Amino acid sequence: METFYKTKGTCSTQIKLDMDGDIIKSVSFTGGCNGNLQGISKLVEGMKASDAIARLEGIKCGFKPTSCPDQLAQALKAAVNA
């Protein structure tokens, strides 16, 4: 299942998720820090969404209340609950 999530409060503007049930098949970000976001995307491939959410939720970027990893957790939550 392919879904798109519009991020809030980050340099990246959108996250594209491809899920197989609760398993993350692939992740790609639009915008943001390209190298770091490619790395995060590769690290979560094959993980259960709940495991990735537990690791990424609540991470902040500097003084911002969120981050790209936190937004990925929010996108995963939305995809799982869809």
N, C-alpha and C positions, 0 to 999 in steps of 0.2 A: 504494500500500500504506500503510495507516494503522497506526501503532504507538504504543504508550505506553511511557514510560520513567520509572521512579520514581527521582527524584534522591537524591543522598546528600550531606549536609553543606552544603546551601544553603537559603535562605529559600523558594525555589520547591520544590514537592513533586513535580511531575510535568511531563513534556514530552510533548506530542502531536506526532508527526511524520506528514506525508503525503508519501510519496516516489513518484517515477515512475522506477523503476530506481535509478540513482545520482544523480538530480536531486531536489533539495529543492523540493517544491511548496508546502508551508506548515509553519509551526512555531507552536505556542502553548504557553505556560507556565501552570501553575496556581500562584498565589502569586508571591512575589518582588516586585521593583521594576517595576511595571506598565509605565511609560513606557519604561524602558531595555530591558526584555525584548520589548516590541512593536517597538522599533527594531532590535534584533538579529534578531528574526524576519523583519522586512521585508528587512533587508540580505542575509540568506542565501537568500531565496527565489530559485529559478532557478539556484543554484550547484550544482556537483558536490559531493557529500558529502565527497570527499577534499580539495577545496580549503577547505571550511569547517572541517574537522577540523584541517588544517595551520595555519589562522589562529587557531583558538580553543583548541586543546588546550594545557593548562598554565597558562592564565590563572588567577590567584589573586584572591580577594576579601579584602582586608585581611590578617589573619593566618591565615585559613582555608587549608587545602591545596588547595581547589578554588574554583569559582565557577559561576555559571549558564552563562556561555559554555563553560567547561570541561565542565560536565555535558552541554551540548548536543553537544559533540564526542564524549563517551562514548555518548550516545544514538544519534548518527549511526553510530558504529562498530558498535554493537549491531544497528542496523537493516540496515546493509550486510552484516554477517556472518550475518544471520538466514536 
